[in-house]
């Protein structure tokens, strides 16, 4: 039986594929009107979701306004949350 010499360098390197890089923000004045996705808010299983249709871009932040048009909150892109939370605002 031939003598076996272990590989002194250790196991073969792991094949690592990095996750897709996050999309870099694009300044609003550089986005073509046809590339802006249309947003709609729907409720699914009692939870609000923003549905994007068309386009290639969505806003990085969204303003929430009351019936008179006064700003009541701003929402920003963040990691996916496991629970839904609500913030109160004054009418």
N, C-alpha and C positions, 0 to 999 in steps of 0.2 A: 504494500500500500504506500502511495507517495506521501511524503511528509507535507503537512499543511501549515503554511505560515499565515497567521492572521494579518489582515490589512492594518498596518500601523497608523494609517491616517483616519481611521474611524469610518462610519457609514457614509454612503454617498450623500451629497448635499440634498436637502429637501427642495422640491420644486415649489417656489413661492410665487403666487400670482397676487399682486396687490389689488385691493378692492378698487373699483372705479373711483377716480378722483372726483371730488365734489365740483360741481359746476361753479365757475367763477362768476360773480355778479357782473352784469353788463350795465353800464350807465344808461338810464332811460332814454336819453337823447340819441343813443346809438341803436335802439331797437326799432325795426320797421313796424308800422302799424299792423301789417298782415302777420307778423310773428308773435303778436300779443294774444295769448289764449283768453277766451271768453270765460268768465267765472260765474257760477251759479251756486247758491246755497240750497242744500236739500237736507232733509232729516232722514237718516237711515237707522233703524232700530232705536229711535228716540234720540239719536246723537246727530248734531249738525256736522255736515261735511261740505267742503268746497269742491265742486266738480269743475274740472277744466276741460274745455273742448276747443279743438283747433289750436293754431299757433304753436310756438316753440318756447315761449317765455311766460312766466308768471311773475307778479310783483313780489319783491322780497318782504314788503310790509303792506298791510291793509289797514285802512282806517275804518272804524265803526262809528256811524253817526246816528243821532236820534231823528225823529220825524221832522224836526225843524232844521236839520243839517248841522247841528253842533256836534263836534267830535266828542265821543264818550270813551273811546279806547283805540289802541293800535295793536295789531297782531303782527308778529314777525315769524319768519321761517325758523324752525328749530327742529331738534330731533323728535322722532315719533314718540308720543307719550302713551303710556299704558292706561291711564285713566283720564276721564274728561273732567275738567273743572270749569266753573263759571265765575265771572266777576260781576258783582252788582254795579249798576250805574243809576244815576238820578235822572228822572224824566224831566 
